[in-house]
Amino acid sequence: MKNEHLKQKLDRLQIIRLPRWTDLPDLELYMDQVVSYINQYLNALNLDEITASMINNYVKKEIVAAPIKKRYTKSQIAQVLIIALLKTSFSIEEIKQLMTAETPNRNEKQLYDYFILTFFSSDSSVR
């Protein structure tokens, strides 16, 4: 019993590290796979889970690009993870403004990694 509890804690610590761009899946994922992938990180951070209907709403609101043939790319997975992390403190409209803001000097990979590193280092619950 004690060993199982310890193993669960160790597993949680391994997941707490938010994925960098290179850690995100290179293969395109279906909706249920995206939900599962994102929720493993949200659960480790004790944040509310994301649902398929939430992702569909983000697509409708044009915060996340629509999937092609029902599959989500690395870029879309990154967008959903960022939204899931930001929605704890910002409204969807504020998130949309942040996500659509022009940033001329950085590419998507750099912006994503910068966000993840900033979020991780500023989140006191993760330390």
C-alpha positions in Angstrom: 0.0 0.0 0.0 2.8 2.4 1.0 4.8 1.5 -2.1 1.9 2.2 -4.4 1.3 5.6 -2.8 5.0 6.5 -3.2 4.9 5.3 -6.8 1.9 7.6 -7.6 3.7 10.6 -6.1 6.9 9.8 -8.2 4.8 9.5 -11.3 3.1 12.8 -10.6 6.5 14.5 -10.2 7.6 13.2 -13.6 4.5 14.6 -15.3 4.7 18.0 -13.6 7.3 19.1 -16.0 5.3 20.8 -18.7 6.2 19.7 -22.3 8.5 21.9 -24.3 7.9 22.2 -28.1 10.2 19.2 -28.9 8.3 17.1 -26.3 4.9 17.6 -28.0 3.7 14.8 -30.1 4.9 14.9 -33.7 2.1 12.7 -34.9 -1.3 14.3 -35.4 -3.8 13.3 -32.7 -7.6 12.8 -32.7 -9.7 14.7 -30.3 -9.9 12.0 -27.6 -6.1 11.7 -27.7 -5.6 15.5 -27.4 -8.0 15.6 -24.4 -6.1 12.7 -22.7 -2.7 14.2 -23.5 -3.6 17.7 -22.1 -5.4 16.4 -19.1 -2.4 14.4 -17.9 -0.6 17.7 -17.4 -3.6 19.5 -15.9 -4.2 16.7 -13.4 -0.6 16.8 -12.3 -1.0 20.5 -11.7 -4.4 20.0 -9.9 -6.1 22.1 -12.6 -9.6 21.5 -14.0 -9.7 19.1 -16.9 -10.4 20.1 -20.5 -13.1 18.5 -22.5 -13.8 17.8 -26.2 -16.6 20.4 -26.2 -14.3 23.0 -24.7 -11.8 22.4 -27.5 -14.6 22.6 -30.1 -15.6 26.0 -28.6 -12.0 27.2 -29.0 -12.1 26.2 -32.6 -15.5 27.9 -33.1 -14.2 31.1 -31.5 -11.1 30.8 -33.8 -8.6 30.7 -30.9 -7.4 27.3 -32.1 -7.2 26.4 -35.8 -9.7 23.9 -37.0 -8.4 20.3 -37.2 -7.8 18.8 -40.7 -9.5 15.4 -41.2 -10.4 15.5 -37.4 -6.7 15.4 -36.5 -4.8 18.0 -34.4 -1.2 19.1 -35.2 1.6 19.9 -32.8 0.7 23.6 -33.2 -2.9 23.0 -32.2 -2.0 20.8 -29.3 0.3 23.6 -28.0 -2.5 26.2 -28.4 -4.9 24.0 -26.4 -2.4 23.5 -23.6 -1.7 27.2 -23.4 -5.5 28.0 -23.3 -6.0 25.3 -20.6 -3.3 26.9 -18.5 -4.4 30.5 -19.0 -8.1 29.9 -18.4 -7.5 29.6 -14.7 -6.7 33.3 -14.7 -8.1 34.9 -17.9 -11.4 35.0 -19.7 -11.6 33.3 -23.1 -11.8 36.8 -24.8 -8.6 37.9 -23.1 -6.9 34.6 -24.1 -8.0 35.1 -27.7 -6.4 38.6 -27.6 -3.2 37.1 -26.3 -3.2 34.3 -28.7 -3.8 36.5 -31.8 -1.5 39.3 -30.9 1.2 40.0 -33.4 4.7 39.1 -32.3 7.1 39.7 -35.2 10.4 38.6 -33.8 9.6 35.1 -32.5 8.3 32.0 -34.2 5.6 29.7 -32.8 8.1 27.3 -31.2 10.0 30.0 -29.4 6.7 31.6 -28.2 5.4 28.3 -26.9 8.7 27.4 -25.1 8.9 30.9 -23.6 5.4 30.6 -22.3 5.9 27.1 -20.8 9.2 28.1 -19.1 7.6 31.3 -17.7 4.4 29.5 -16.5 6.4 26.7 -14.9 8.8 29.0 -13.1 6.1 31.3 -11.9 3.6 28.7 -10.7 4.4 28.2 -7.0 2.2 25.1 -6.7 4.6 23.3 -9.0 7.7 24.0 -7.0 
